[in-house]
Amino acid sequence: MKKLAILLAVIAVVPLMAWGFYQAIYAAPTEATMGDVQRIFYYHVPHGILAYLFYSINFVGSLLVLLWRRSNPERAIVADAWALSGAEVGVVFSTVVLTTGPIWARPVWGIWWTWDPRLTTSLVLWLIYVSYLLVRRFSSGSQMYTLAAVLAVFGALDMPINYLANRLWRTQHPSPVIAGGPDSGMAPPIAAALGWNVLAWAVWGLLILAFRVYVERRQQTIDRAAANAALAAD
């Protein structure tokens, strides 16, 4: 049954990824000013949007860990698996954003990086969640879960700052093209290519998230059994 579920998921995601690639590379028109390098947009922007989704999953999971850690430990453990998995997938997506951004910026701006508010808060957001994962990796004990959850909740405060950065301040980063005001907007072929890639990467990311939650829940079961065995031995 599990193998069938994985097979069906792969069958669902591969055509979407292929169609998104076709839309980005062939169907979307070439941008008049930047040329073909602008096609990075169809990967850079979807990963930025979806990083917010997975960090939000981490935020909700971490909140539930703090709410349930005493009243309902069983639910808190499940919430923690979702929080950890959301952070891991979010960091992957943020890494793609921070990699594709300079590749796009170099031929367009003439520089790889500039410390403007949008780019700086994007880097800070990535560093916060990398720190969260390091805490999870190298700390132990019951307080580790609480510490990591608190870090995640406070770290989530950077998300709205990052999203609003090029609305609140003048930045090198382009002005918003989605819900950015009366002058914002995209031509239908560009919007379609972007939409298909958001959908394709969302399905891929959620598939990885579900797999990672499953693995983490199995690991929690193994760890609990080992702890119970150690107590019994004592």
Secondary structure, DSSP 8 states (H G I E B T S, - for coil): -HHHHHHHHHHHHHHHHHHHHHIIIIIS--BTTTBGGGGGHHHHHHHHHHHHHHHHHHHHHHHHHHHHTTT-HHHHHHHHHHHHHHHHHHHHHHHHHHHHHHHHHHHHHSSS----HHHHHHHHHHHHHHHHHHHHHH--SHHHHHHHHHHHHHHTTHHHHHHHHHHHS--SS---SSSS-TT----HHHHHHHHHHHHHHHHHHHHHHHHHHHHHHHHHHHHHHHHHHHHHH-
